[in-house]
Amino acid sequence: MLDKSVITTKLAALYQEIIAIREDDAYLKSIGAYGSDMSIELWDWSQCVGLYGIWRLYQETGDKTYVDYLSAWFERHQAEAAVKNVNHVVPMLTLVSLLEQQENAQWRALVNEYGEWI
């Protein structure tokens, strides 16, 4: 059985890979994948499942790097939340969790807006 330090080390390495993938990644182009399919830089279902994974990694480790990344991610992508569909609800799980850690009036309003919409 792996101990927690081995698992968190592997998850930290995975985190670095997840945040490093960009649309202009040469490898992705060489295999015919669109960068946006693999990039965490979208407000969409699969990317935001990854965000929740980063949140859980923060909860397990207490490493502020992860919560700082999430905060910056939501700041960068808040405008994308204006388009509402079922796939765009997924980020709300991470955002609500993040709001438990740090209050932000804009994020709170966004969560409330989605709650009303649902």
A tleap script that builds the chain and sets N, CA, C and O, in Angstrom:
source leaprc.protein.ff14SB
mol = sequence {
  NMET LEU ASP LYS SER VAL ILE THR THR LYS
  LEU ALA ALA LEU TYR GLN GLU ILE ILE ALA
  ILE ARG GLU ASP ASP ALA TYR LEU LYS SER
  ILE GLY ALA TYR GLY SER ASP MET SER ILE
  GLU LEU TRP ASP TRP SER GLN CYS VAL GLY
  LEU TYR GLY ILE TRP ARG LEU TYR GLN GLU
  THR GLY ASP LYS THR TYR VAL ASP TYR LEU
  SER ALA TRP PHE GLU ARG HIE GLN ALA GLU
  ALA ALA VAL LYS ASN VAL ASN HIE VAL VAL
  PRO MET LEU THR LEU VAL SER LEU LEU GLU
  GLN GLN GLU ASN ALA GLN TRP ARG ALA LEU
  VAL ASN GLU TYR GLY GLU TRP CILE
}
set mol.1.N position { 0.845 -1.187 0.000 }
set mol.1.CA position { 0.000 0.000 0.000 }
set mol.1.C position { 0.887 1.246 0.000 }
set mol.1.O position { 1.871 1.324 0.735 }
set mol.2.N position { 0.522 2.212 -0.833 }
set mol.2.CA position { 1.283 3.455 -0.903 }
set mol.2.C position { 0.961 4.338 0.291 }
set mol.2.O position { -0.179 4.405 0.750 }
set mol.3.N position { 1.982 5.009 0.778 }
set mol.3.CA position { 1.695 5.940 1.864 }
set mol.3.C position { 1.292 7.300 1.287 }
set mol.3.O position { 1.478 7.569 0.100 }
set mol.4.N position { 0.749 8.127 2.137 }
set mol.4.CA position { 0.189 9.411 1.712 }
set mol.4.C position { 1.226 10.286 1.012 }
set mol.4.O position { 0.892 10.970 0.045 }
set mol.5.N position { 2.461 10.280 1.473 }
set mol.5.CA position { 3.476 11.145 0.866 }
set mol.5.C position { 3.770 10.737 -0.578 }
set mol.5.O position { 4.010 11.600 -1.423 }
set mol.6.N position { 3.754 9.447 -0.870 }
set mol.6.CA position { 3.975 8.981 -2.241 }
set mol.6.C position { 2.815 9.429 -3.127 }
set mol.6.O position { 3.026 9.909 -4.241 }
set mol.7.N position { 1.616 9.272 -2.637 }
set mol.7.CA position { 0.429 9.653 -3.409 }
set mol.7.C position { 0.404 11.155 -3.656 }
set mol.7.O position { 0.162 11.587 -4.783 }
set mol.8.N position { 0.647 11.952 -2.634 }
set mol.8.CA position { 0.598 13.411 -2.825 }
set mol.8.C position { 1.733 13.888 -3.729 }
set mol.8.O position { 1.568 14.869 -4.453 }
set mol.9.N position { 2.871 13.215 -3.699 }
set mol.9.CA position { 3.966 13.564 -4.608 }
set mol.9.C position { 3.552 13.298 -6.052 }
set mol.9.O position { 3.807 14.117 -6.935 }
set mol.10.N position { 2.921 12.164 -6.288 }
set mol.10.CA position { 2.455 11.837 -7.639 }
set mol.10.C position { 1.348 12.797 -8.083 }
set mol.10.O position { 1.314 13.211 -9.242 }
set mol.11.N position { 0.455 13.145 -7.177 }
set mol.11.CA position { -0.610 14.087 -7.511 }
set mol.11.C position { -0.057 15.482 -7.780 }
set mol.11.O position { -0.571 16.190 -8.646 }
set mol.12.N position { 0.971 15.883 -7.060 }
set mol.12.CA position { 1.604 17.180 -7.305 }
set mol.12.C position { 2.221 17.209 -8.702 }
set mol.12.O position { 2.150 18.226 -9.392 }
set mol.13.N position { 2.827 16.094 -9.120 }
set mol.13.CA position { 3.389 16.013 -10.469 }
set mol.13.C position { 2.276 16.077 -11.517 }
set mol.13.O position { 2.427 16.740 -12.543 }
set mol.14.N position { 1.175 15.400 -11.266 }
set mol.14.CA position { 0.028 15.445 -12.172 }
set mol.14.C position { -0.517 16.868 -12.274 }
set mol.14.O position { -0.842 17.335 -13.365 }
set mol.15.N position { -0.616 17.546 -11.151 }
set mol.15.CA position { -1.069 18.943 -11.129 }
set mol.15.C position { -0.198 19.792 -12.054 }
set mol.15.O position { -0.715 20.591 -12.835 }
set mol.16.N position { 1.122 19.622 -11.967 }
set mol.16.CA position { 2.030 20.397 -12.816 }
set mol.16.C position { 1.769 20.129 -14.298 }
set mol.16.O position { 1.837 21.046 -15.117 }
set mol.17.N position { 1.473 18.889 -14.640 }
set mol.17.CA position { 1.160 18.555 -16.032 }
set mol.17.C position { -0.163 19.170 -16.466 }
set mol.17.O position { -0.272 19.696 -17.573 }
set mol.18.N position { -1.151 19.106 -15.612 }
set mol.18.CA position { -2.476 19.640 -15.950 }
set mol.18.C position { -2.410 21.134 -16.231 }
set mol.18.O position { -3.005 21.613 -17.197 }
set mol.19.N position { -1.698 21.864 -15.401 }
set mol.19.CA position { -1.680 23.317 -15.591 }
set mol.19.C position { -0.720 23.745 -16.695 }
set mol.19.O position { -0.761 24.894 -17.135 }
set mol.20.N position { 0.146 22.835 -17.148 }
set mol.20.CA position { 1.127 23.179 -18.177 }
set mol.20.C position { 0.579 23.050 -19.591 }
set mol.20.O position { 1.115 23.670 -20.510 }
set mol.21.N position { -0.465 22.269 -19.788 }
set mol.21.CA position { -0.975 22.025 -21.141 }
set mol.21.C position { -1.619 23.298 -21.688 }
set mol.21.O position { -2.477 23.910 -21.053 }
set mol.22.N position { -1.180 23.668 -22.875 }
set mol.22.CA position { -1.700 24.861 -23.535 }
set mol.22.C position { -2.100 24.503 -24.963 }
set mol.22.O position { -1.704 23.456 -25.475 }
set mol.23.N position { -2.869 25.351 -25.597 }
set mol.23.CA position { -3.355 25.083 -26.946 }
set mol.23.C position { -2.246 24.944 -27.976 }
set mol.23.O position { -2.433 24.255 -28.979 }
set mol.24.N position { -1.115 25.567 -27.763 }
set mol.24.CA position { -0.048 25.507 -28.757 }
set mol.24.C position { 0.936 24.365 -28.478 }
set mol.24.O position { 2.031 24.349 -29.041 }
set mol.25.N position { 0.571 23.435 -27.638 }
set mol.25.CA position { 1.439 22.315 -27.295 }
set mol.25.C position { 1.742 21.489 -28.551 }
set mol.25.O position { 0.828 20.942 -29.169 }
set mol.26.N position { 2.999 21.399 -28.920 }
set mol.26.CA position { 3.413 20.704 -30.144 }
set mol.26.C position { 3.021 19.233 -30.124 }
set mol.26.O position { 2.620 18.688 -31.152 }
set mol.27.N position { 3.130 18.595 -28.989 }
set mol.27.CA position { 2.774 17.177 -28.907 }
set mol.27.C position { 1.296 16.969 -29.205 }
set mol.27.O position { 0.935 16.054 -29.945 }
set mol.28.N position { 0.449 17.800 -28.641 }
set mol.28.CA position { -0.986 17.668 -28.894 }
set mol.28.C position { -1.287 17.814 -30.384 }
set mol.28.O position { -2.097 17.071 -30.938 }
set mol.29.N position { -0.634 18.769 -31.018 }
set mol.29.CA position { -0.836 18.952 -32.457 }
set mol.29.C position { -0.372 17.727 -33.229 }
set mol.29.O position { -1.010 17.321 -34.200 }
set mol.30.N position { 0.740 17.137 -32.795 }
set mol.30.CA position { 1.291 15.990 -33.523 }
set mol.30.C position { 0.372 14.775 -33.463 }
set mol.30.O position { 0.415 13.933 -34.360 }
set mol.31.N position { -0.451 14.664 -32.435 }
set mol.31.CA position { -1.367 13.524 -32.345 }
set mol.31.C position { -2.782 13.897 -32.786 }
set mol.31.O position { -3.703 13.088 -32.684 }
set mol.32.N position { -2.946 15.122 -33.273 }
set mol.32.CA position { -4.237 15.539 -33.800 }
set mol.32.C position { -5.249 15.950 -32.753 }
set mol.32.O position { -6.441 16.035 -33.047 }
set mol.33.N position { -4.803 16.203 -31.548 }
set mol.33.CA position { -5.715 16.642 -30.486 }
set mol.33.C position { -5.752 18.161 -30.457 }
set mol.33.O position { -4.750 18.825 -30.726 }
set mol.34.N position { -6.894 18.691 -30.135 }
set mol.34.CA position { -7.002 20.126 -29.956 }
set mol.34.C position { -6.571 20.464 -28.543 }
set mol.34.O position { -6.963 19.795 -27.587 }
set mol.35.N position { -5.776 21.490 -28.417 }
set mol.35.CA position { -5.300 21.885 -27.102 }
set mol.35.C position { -6.421 22.149 -26.125 }
set mol.35.O position { -6.306 21.844 -24.937 }
set mol.36.N position { -7.502 22.713 -26.621 }
set mol.36.CA position { -8.602 23.031 -25.717 }
set mol.36.C position { -9.230 21.780 -25.120 }
set mol.36.O position { -9.813 21.831 -24.037 }
set mol.37.N position { -9.111 20.650 -25.827 }
set mol.37.CA position { -9.635 19.402 -25.280 }
set mol.37.C position { -8.847 18.960 -24.054 }
set mol.37.O position { -9.387 18.307 -23.161 }
set mol.38.N position { -7.585 19.317 -24.018 }
set mol.38.CA position { -6.691 18.858 -22.964 }
set mol.38.C position { -6.362 19.952 -21.948 }
set mol.38.O position { -5.822 19.664 -20.880 }
set mol.39.N position { -6.679 21.181 -22.272 }
set mol.39.CA position { -6.297 22.311 -21.429 }
set mol.39.C position { -7.299 22.533 -20.306 }
set mol.39.O position { -8.504 22.356 -20.489 }
set mol.40.N position { -6.797 22.917 -19.163 }
set mol.40.CA position { -7.668 23.248 -18.035 }
set mol.40.C position { -8.187 24.686 -18.153 }
set mol.40.O position { -8.941 25.150 -17.299 }
set mol.41.N position { -7.785 25.373 -19.199 }
set mol.41.CA position { -8.132 26.781 -19.359 }
set mol.41.C position { -9.487 27.002 -20.025 }
set mol.41.O position { -9.640 27.920 -20.830 }
set mol.42.N position { -10.460 26.172 -19.698 }
set mol.42.CA position { -11.827 26.343 -20.191 }
set mol.42.C position { -12.805 26.185 -19.038 }
set mol.42.O position { -12.549 25.435 -18.096 }
set mol.43.N position { -13.911 26.882 -19.114 }
set mol.43.CA position { -14.993 26.727 -18.131 }
set mol.43.C position { -15.928 25.666 -18.694 }
set mol.43.O position { -16.934 25.992 -19.324 }
set mol.44.N position { -15.600 24.404 -18.471 }
set mol.44.CA position { -16.408 23.319 -19.015 }
set mol.44.C position { -16.299 22.099 -18.107 }
set mol.44.O position { -15.518 22.086 -17.156 }
set mol.45.N position { -17.080 21.088 -18.410 }
set mol.45.CA position { -17.255 19.919 -17.545 }
set mol.45.C position { -15.933 19.265 -17.147 }
set mol.45.O position { -15.570 19.266 -15.970 }
set mol.46.N position { -15.216 18.708 -18.119 }
set mol.46.CA position { -14.034 17.909 -17.775 }
set mol.46.C position { -12.942 18.744 -17.123 }
set mol.46.O position { -12.287 18.290 -16.185 }
set mol.47.N position { -12.743 19.953 -17.611 }
set mol.47.CA position { -11.729 20.815 -17.018 }
set mol.47.C position { -12.057 21.103 -15.555 }
set mol.47.O position { -11.169 21.144 -14.703 }
set mol.48.N position { -13.312 21.296 -15.286 }
set mol.48.CA position { -13.701 21.685 -13.930 }
set mol.48.C position { -13.791 20.501 -12.982 }
set mol.48.O position { -13.770 20.685 -11.765 }
set mol.49.N position { -13.892 19.291 -13.513 }
set mol.49.CA position { -13.696 18.115 -12.669 }
set mol.49.C position { -12.244 18.127 -12.188 }
set mol.49.O position { -11.959 17.805 -11.035 }
set mol.50.N position { -11.334 18.503 -13.086 }
set mol.50.CA position { -9.927 18.656 -12.707 }
set mol.50.C position { -9.730 19.720 -11.644 }
set mol.50.O position { -8.916 19.552 -10.736 }
set mol.51.N position { -10.474 20.818 -11.750 }
set mol.51.CA position { -10.376 21.866 -10.726 }
set mol.51.C position { -10.765 21.329 -9.356 }
set mol.51.O position { -10.131 21.646 -8.350 }
set mol.52.N position { -11.806 20.518 -9.327 }
set mol.52.CA position { -12.218 19.955 -8.041 }
set mol.52.C position { -11.141 19.015 -7.506 }
set mol.52.O position { -10.919 18.942 -6.297 }
set mol.53.N position { -10.479 18.302 -8.399 }
set mol.53.CA position { -9.354 17.469 -7.980 }
set mol.53.C position { -8.249 18.299 -7.356 }
set mol.53.O position { -7.636 17.884 -6.373 }
set mol.54.N position { -7.991 19.471 -7.921 }
set mol.54.CA position { -6.989 20.375 -7.344 }
set mol.54.C position { -7.454 20.851 -5.971 }
set mol.54.O position { -6.650 20.955 -5.045 }
set mol.55.N position { -8.743 21.139 -5.836 }
set mol.55.CA position { -9.282 21.537 -4.531 }
set mol.55.C position { -9.054 20.439 -3.493 }
set mol.55.O position { -8.627 20.710 -2.371 }
set mol.56.N position { -9.346 19.194 -3.884 }
set mol.56.CA position { -9.166 18.069 -2.954 }
set mol.56.C position { -7.691 17.886 -2.600 }
set mol.56.O position { -7.360 17.532 -1.469 }
set mol.57.N position { -6.812 18.127 -3.563 }
set mol.57.CA position { -5.380 18.048 -3.284 }
set mol.57.C position { -4.992 19.111 -2.258 }
set mol.57.O position { -4.204 18.850 -1.350 }
set mol.58.N position { -5.546 20.299 -2.409 }
set mol.58.CA position { -5.315 21.349 -1.415 }
set mol.58.C position { -5.809 20.903 -0.040 }
set mol.58.O position { -5.119 21.089 0.962 }
set mol.59.N position { -7.001 20.316 0.005 }
set mol.59.CA position { -7.542 19.877 1.298 }
set mol.59.C position { -6.648 18.833 1.957 }
set mol.59.O position { -6.481 18.830 3.177 }
set mol.60.N position { -6.087 17.964 1.162 }
set mol.60.CA position { -5.239 16.900 1.710 }
set mol.60.C position { -3.875 17.402 2.157 }
set mol.60.O position { -3.324 16.921 3.147 }
set mol.61.N position { -3.331 18.373 1.424 }
set mol.61.CA position { -1.956 18.808 1.698 }
set mol.61.C position { -1.870 20.119 2.467 }
set mol.61.O position { -0.902 20.356 3.190 }
set mol.62.N position { -2.887 20.977 2.312 }
set mol.62.CA position { -2.816 22.306 2.914 }
set mol.62.C position { -1.868 23.236 2.175 }
set mol.62.O position { -1.583 24.337 2.647 }
set mol.63.N position { -1.376 22.800 1.015 }
set mol.63.CA position { -0.428 23.598 0.233 }
set mol.63.C position { -1.179 24.743 -0.440 }
set mol.63.O position { -2.018 24.519 -1.312 }
set mol.64.N position { -0.874 25.956 -0.032 }
set mol.64.CA position { -1.558 27.152 -0.519 }
set mol.64.C position { -1.378 27.363 -2.027 }
set mol.64.O position { -2.151 28.098 -2.642 }
set mol.65.N position { -0.380 26.735 -2.620 }
set mol.65.CA position { -0.174 26.826 -4.068 }
set mol.65.C position { -1.444 26.456 -4.821 }
set mol.65.O position { -1.800 27.093 -5.812 }
set mol.66.N position { -2.120 25.422 -4.340 }
set mol.66.CA position { -3.310 24.926 -5.032 }
set mol.66.C position { -4.488 25.890 -4.914 }
set mol.66.O position { -5.175 26.153 -5.901 }
set mol.67.N position { -4.723 26.409 -3.731 }
set mol.67.CA position { -5.836 27.345 -3.557 }
set mol.67.C position { -5.532 28.661 -4.283 }
set mol.67.O position { -6.446 29.308 -4.795 }
set mol.68.N position { -4.273 29.058 -4.329 }
set mol.68.CA position { -3.899 30.254 -5.084 }
set mol.68.C position { -4.158 30.055 -6.577 }
set mol.68.O position { -4.646 30.959 -7.255 }
set mol.69.N position { -3.829 28.872 -7.077 }
set mol.69.CA position { -4.090 28.574 -8.487 }
set mol.69.C position { -5.589 28.645 -8.774 }
set mol.69.O position { -6.012 29.256 -9.756 }
set mol.70.N position { -6.383 28.021 -7.915 }
set mol.70.CA position { -7.835 28.026 -8.114 }
set mol.70.C position { -8.397 29.439 -8.081 }
set mol.70.O position { -9.236 29.794 -8.909 }
set mol.71.N position { -7.945 30.237 -7.140 }
set mol.71.CA position { -8.412 31.628 -7.057 }
set mol.71.C position { -8.095 32.380 -8.344 }
set mol.71.O position { -8.942 33.088 -8.889 }
set mol.72.N position { -6.877 32.219 -8.816 }
set mol.72.CA position { -6.471 32.893 -10.055 }
set mol.72.C position { -7.264 32.363 -11.248 }
set mol.72.O position { -7.628 33.124 -12.144 }
set mol.73.N position { -7.529 31.057 -11.256 }
set mol.73.CA position { -8.298 30.457 -12.354 }
set mol.73.C position { -9.692 31.081 -12.422 }
set mol.73.O position { -10.147 31.478 -13.495 }
set mol.74.N position { -10.361 31.166 -11.284 }
set mol.74.CA position { -11.711 31.739 -11.290 }
set mol.74.C position { -11.684 33.220 -11.652 }
set mol.74.O position { -12.615 33.708 -12.292 }
set mol.75.N position { -10.660 33.932 -11.265 }
set mol.75.CA position { -10.541 35.337 -11.672 }
set mol.75.C position { -10.389 35.443 -13.190 }
set mol.75.O position { -11.003 36.304 -13.820 }
set mol.76.N position { -9.569 34.561 -13.778 }
set mol.76.CA position { -9.339 34.589 -15.231 }
set mol.76.C position { -10.575 34.194 -16.028 }
set mol.76.O position { -10.781 34.687 -17.137 }
set mol.77.N position { -11.390 33.319 -15.479 }
set mol.77.CA position { -12.460 32.706 -16.267 }
set mol.77.C position { -13.872 33.120 -15.865 }
set mol.77.O position { -14.843 32.574 -16.389 }
set mol.78.N position { -13.999 34.048 -14.970 }
set mol.78.CA position { -15.321 34.416 -14.469 }
set mol.78.C position { -16.269 34.850 -15.587 }
set mol.78.O position { -17.460 34.547 -15.530 }
set mol.79.N position { -15.772 35.541 -16.583 }
set mol.79.CA position { -16.633 36.008 -17.680 }
set mol.79.C position { -17.250 34.844 -18.452 }
set mol.79.O position { -18.336 34.985 -19.014 }
set mol.80.N position { -16.566 33.688 -18.487 }
set mol.80.CA position { -17.082 32.523 -19.208 }
set mol.80.C position { -18.336 31.950 -18.550 }
set mol.80.O position { -19.090 31.214 -19.187 }
set mol.81.N position { -18.555 32.278 -17.307 }
set mol.81.CA position { -19.715 31.752 -16.578 }
set mol.81.C position { -21.022 32.355 -17.068 }
set mol.81.O position { -22.097 31.854 -16.738 }
set mol.82.N position { -20.941 33.422 -17.849 }
set mol.82.CA position { -22.158 34.083 -18.327 }
set mol.82.C position { -23.001 33.163 -19.209 }
set mol.82.O position { -24.224 33.290 -19.249 }
set mol.83.N position { -22.351 32.244 -19.912 }
set mol.83.CA position { -23.068 31.286 -20.757 }
set mol.83.C position { -23.460 30.103 -19.881 }
set mol.83.O position { -22.605 29.346 -19.423 }
set mol.84.N position { -24.745 29.954 -19.657 }
set mol.84.CA position { -25.215 28.905 -18.742 }
set mol.84.C position { -25.691 27.684 -19.513 }
set mol.84.O position { -26.527 27.778 -20.412 }
set mol.85.N position { -25.146 26.549 -19.144 }
set mol.85.CA position { -25.619 25.258 -19.623 }
set mol.85.C position { -25.207 24.224 -18.583 }
set mol.85.O position { -24.485 24.546 -17.639 }
set mol.86.N position { -25.654 22.998 -18.746 }
set mol.86.CA position { -25.409 21.984 -17.722 }
set mol.86.C position { -23.911 21.765 -17.487 }
set mol.86.O position { -23.497 21.550 -16.348 }
set mol.87.N position { -23.100 21.816 -18.533 }
set mol.87.CA position { -21.659 21.623 -18.369 }
set mol.87.C position { -21.002 22.749 -17.584 }
set mol.87.O position { -19.956 22.557 -16.964 }
set mol.88.N position { -21.610 23.905 -17.614 }
set mol.88.CA position { -21.022 25.053 -16.921 }
set mol.88.C position { -21.394 25.111 -15.439 }
set mol.88.O position { -20.938 25.998 -14.718 }
set mol.89.N position { -22.211 24.180 -14.992 }
set mol.89.CA position { -22.563 24.121 -13.572 }
set mol.89.C position { -21.434 23.489 -12.755 }
set mol.89.O position { -21.260 23.813 -11.581 }
set mol.90.N position { -20.678 22.598 -13.367 }
set mol.90.CA position { -19.648 21.833 -12.655 }
set mol.90.C position { -18.663 22.712 -11.876 }
set mol.90.O position { -18.322 22.352 -10.749 }
set mol.91.N position { -18.188 23.840 -12.408 }
set mol.91.CA position { -17.242 24.656 -11.647 }
set mol.91.C position { -17.797 25.170 -10.317 }
set mol.91.O position { -17.038 25.539 -9.420 }
set mol.92.N position { -19.117 25.191 -10.200 }
set mol.92.CA position { -19.716 25.719 -8.977 }
set mol.92.C position { -19.338 24.894 -7.744 }
set mol.92.O position { -19.237 25.446 -6.648 }
set mol.93.N position { -19.128 23.595 -7.901 }
set mol.93.CA position { -18.723 22.766 -6.765 }
set mol.93.C position { -17.400 23.262 -6.191 }
set mol.93.O position { -17.265 23.431 -4.979 }
set mol.94.N position { -16.438 23.490 -7.059 }
set mol.94.CA position { -15.143 23.991 -6.596 }
set mol.94.C position { -15.273 25.411 -6.075 }
set mol.94.O position { -14.660 25.764 -5.068 }
set mol.95.N position { -16.070 26.227 -6.756 }
set mol.95.CA position { -16.206 27.621 -6.335 }
set mol.95.C position { -16.862 27.727 -4.963 }
set mol.95.O position { -16.432 28.528 -4.133 }
set mol.96.N position { -17.887 26.936 -4.718 }
set mol.96.CA position { -18.525 26.933 -3.395 }
set mol.96.C position { -17.518 26.495 -2.333 }
set mol.96.O position { -17.461 27.070 -1.246 }
set mol.97.N position { -16.737 25.485 -2.652 }
set mol.97.CA position { -15.708 25.014 -1.716 }
set mol.97.C position { -14.683 26.106 -1.449 }
set mol.97.O position { -14.277 26.321 -0.307 }
set mol.98.N position { -14.272 26.789 -2.501 }
set mol.98.CA position { -13.297 27.870 -2.365 }
set mol.98.C position { -13.861 29.012 -1.528 }
set mol.98.O position { -13.134 29.639 -0.757 }
set mol.99.N position { -15.154 29.282 -1.678 }
set mol.99.CA position { -15.792 30.336 -0.889 }
set mol.99.C position { -15.785 30.019 0.605 }
set mol.99.O position { -15.822 30.931 1.431 }
set mol.100.N position { -15.737 28.744 0.956 }
set mol.100.CA position { -15.616 28.379 2.370 }
set mol.100.C position { -14.256 28.790 2.919 }
set mol.100.O position { -14.108 29.040 4.116 }
set mol.101.N position { -13.273 28.856 2.044 }
set mol.101.CA position { -11.901 29.212 2.423 }
set mol.101.C position { -11.687 30.722 2.410 }
set mol.101.O position { -11.027 31.270 3.293 }
set mol.102.N position { -12.247 31.386 1.409 }
set mol.102.CA position { -12.051 32.833 1.258 }
set mol.102.C position { -13.295 33.461 0.641 }
set mol.102.O position { -13.776 33.016 -0.401 }
set mol.103.N position { -13.793 34.464 1.273 }
set mol.103.CA position { -14.999 35.136 0.784 }
set mol.103.C position { -14.633 36.056 -0.376 }
set mol.103.O position { -13.587 36.705 -0.376 }
set mol.104.N position { -15.525 36.090 -1.363 }
set mol.104.CA position { -15.361 36.949 -2.524 }
set mol.104.C position { -16.776 37.298 -2.996 }
set mol.104.O position { -17.534 36.415 -3.396 }
set mol.105.N position { -17.123 38.567 -2.950 }
set mol.105.CA position { -18.491 38.989 -3.263 }
set mol.105.C position { -18.892 38.646 -4.697 }
set mol.105.O position { -20.033 38.253 -4.937 }
set mol.106.N position { -17.975 38.787 -5.648 }
set mol.106.CA position { -18.294 38.467 -7.042 }
set mol.106.C position { -18.561 36.973 -7.208 }
set mol.106.O position { -19.505 36.575 -7.890 }
set mol.107.N position { -17.737 36.165 -6.588 }
set mol.107.CA position { -17.929 34.712 -6.681 }
set mol.107.C position { -19.232 34.301 -5.997 }
set mol.107.O position { -19.960 33.446 -6.501 }
set mol.108.N position { -19.519 34.909 -4.855 }
set mol.108.CA position { -20.754 34.589 -4.132 }
set mol.108.C position { -21.967 34.929 -5.002 }
set mol.108.O position { -22.922 34.155 -5.074 }
set mol.109.N position { -21.924 36.084 -5.656 }
set mol.109.CA position { -23.024 36.484 -6.536 }
set mol.109.C position { -23.177 35.500 -7.696 }
set mol.109.O position { -24.295 35.176 -8.096 }
set mol.110.N position { -22.065 35.033 -8.227 }
set mol.110.CA position { -22.098 34.072 -9.325 }
set mol.110.C position { -22.711 32.746 -8.878 }
set mol.110.O position { -23.540 32.175 -9.586 }
set mol.111.N position { -22.311 32.262 -7.725 }
set mol.111.CA position { -22.878 31.021 -7.179 }
set mol.111.C position { -24.380 31.183 -6.967 }
set mol.111.O position { -25.155 30.291 -7.310 }
set mol.112.N position { -24.792 32.312 -6.405 }
set mol.112.CA position { -26.222 32.563 -6.188 }
set mol.112.C position { -26.984 32.638 -7.509 }
set mol.112.O position { -28.098 32.126 -7.622 }
set mol.113.N position { -26.377 33.277 -8.502 }
set mol.113.CA position { -27.000 33.383 -9.822 }
set mol.113.C position { -27.213 31.990 -10.428 }
set mol.113.O position { -28.281 31.700 -10.968 }
set mol.114.N position { -26.210 31.147 -10.335 }
set mol.114.CA position { -26.353 29.780 -10.849 }
set mol.114.C position { -27.385 28.995 -10.053 }
set mol.114.O position { -28.143 28.207 -10.619 }
set mol.115.N position { -27.414 29.206 -8.750 }
set mol.115.CA position { -28.412 28.535 -7.923 }
set mol.115.C position { -29.822 28.893 -8.346 }
set mol.115.O position { -30.691 28.024 -8.408 }
set mol.116.N position { -30.056 30.154 -8.636 }
set mol.116.CA position { -31.367 30.602 -9.116 }
set mol.116.C position { -31.670 30.016 -10.494 }
set mol.116.O position { -32.804 29.625 -10.774 }
set mol.117.N position { -30.660 29.959 -11.342 }
set mol.117.CA position { -30.840 29.453 -12.700 }
set mol.117.C position { -31.205 27.967 -12.700 }
set mol.117.O position { -32.049 27.520 -13.477 }
set mol.118.N position { -30.558 27.221 -11.822 }
set mol.118.CA position { -30.823 25.774 -11.755 }
set mol.118.C position { -32.236 25.551 -11.274 }
set mol.118.O position { -32.671 24.407 -11.143 }
savepdb mol mol.pdb
quit
